[in-house]
Amino acid sequence: MKIPVIPHWPLIGNAWAISQDILGFQQRNFRRYGNTFMFYLPFGQRVVLTCDKDVFKHILQQQHKNYRKDYDSNKLKLALGNGLLTNEGESWFRQRRLAQPAFYKKRLEGFFDTMNQLTLAHLQELSADSEATVQIDREMMQLTSKIVIETLLGKDIGDEMSHLQQHITFIQEHLVNLIRRPFYRFSSKWNGKEQQFQQTMRDFDAILYAIIRQRKAAAPQNDLLSMLMDARDADTGEGMSDRQLRDELLTIYVAGHETSGYALSWAIYNLCTHPASYQKAVAEVQAVMSDGQLTVENYKSLVYLKQVIDETLRLYPTAYLLSRESKAAETACGLEIPEKTLFLLSTYFLHRHPDYWQEPDAFIPERFDGNTNVLFNSEAYYPFGGGPRMCIGFHFATMEITIVLAQLLYHFDISLTANGKPVVAEPLITLKPKDGIHVRLTKKLT
Ligand code: HEM
């Protein structure tokens, strides 16, 4: 069957409707046209949007060789170069093989103490008084940013940390604008933003290359940079060039802090709005941390917390849209797929699809309790993507989120500040809580 094309305007296509409300646009059209439909971006660019589990499996897993990363990843390339997220083909495969061992679960456990210490220090800063009102998504973003920088570059980067963070904030804003606003590319050339971007990239690179040079001259440390520097290609014995190291460092930072920061924020929001789950999670944390300590051993017993995280990523997949471009035309999943067509895979609507999930909008962590459970559908669950390009930081993120949630629940009573309004998701590069999540933290007497 031909993919249904939805009504669109000449020249601008459906750009206006999408820019107004990208989730509403998807929901309306999935209801009207089914699981897969085609729409248009300005200048005739056609795009297929899908929430069909078979199309996800086909594109990400079974026939992944016929799909490349899409044109947006070229804009990301301006900053990330040939890092894992934006790389393709042979070069991507080589890099993935080199980087993979650093992300093995056992190896990542070497970062447990760093994550735990940074979390405790951040919580201490938050709670100078016995009660504090905070915007928790902002705090979680700061914390995950510190965690990823220190696990990447080690303890000793001191002042450079804040320089790097400032530069990255601007770089990310610029890239988001390039991707989201069709005319920004032109306006940025005359309003100075493009020049500012180029200068920021030069400053940023100067810091990163200096770190790489220093580290090459020093003894290896316990951080991801050392692991990436030590990695050798099994066939050729070659390691990564400085340029490749720089691209991977920046990529891991960009891919690894916002996704985790917002996932944590949504988990806290879900717990605060579901008292029975909150109580169950607190009881588990108190039992596991009965002596006040969280360790690389006992954190594995936080099984309910893990279910809370899985269910949070079902309802709020921070990577809410994955994108690919078809290389050649094919017929698959009963659809005629044209060549060179951009596909957007809507994880958000796949995860809430009423044909795949019972009570799709309800927060029920027990779906993930491992019992053969009609509430869970593994074929319709892709929070970390799937196939060969599945998230390399999956174990990193799971360990980090578990540690932060456990320490928060152990040390504080958490409640939403009482404005009573549900928090709405705002889909930017990742799925962000619109207007933030404001909570009251009350220190527990432990
Ligand atoms: C809750 C947190 C996270 C979520 C939801 C998430 C989600 C994803 C998804 C969906 C992809 C696949 C994108 C695609 O197929 O187009 C991906 C790729 C990637 N992620 Fe994550 N991620 C998270 C945390 C992290 C962390 C902590 C790191 C690193 C420390 C990381 C590093 C990467 C990298 C490097 C890639 C590209 C892999 C490749 O193409 O080979 N992610 N992530």
Boltz pocket constraint, residues with backbone or C-beta under 6 A from the ligand:
constraints:
  - pocket:
      binder: B
      contacts: [[A, 84], [A, 85], [A, 86], [A, 96], [A, 148], [A, 251], [A, 252], [A, 255], [A, 256], [A, 257], [A, 259], [A, 260], [A, 263], [A, 317], [A, 318], [A, 319], [A, 322], [A, 323], [A, 382], [A, 383], [A, 384], [A, 385], [A, 386], [A, 388], [A, 389], [A, 390], [A, 391], [A, 392], [A, 393], [A, 394], [A, 396], [A, 397]]
      max_distance: 6.0
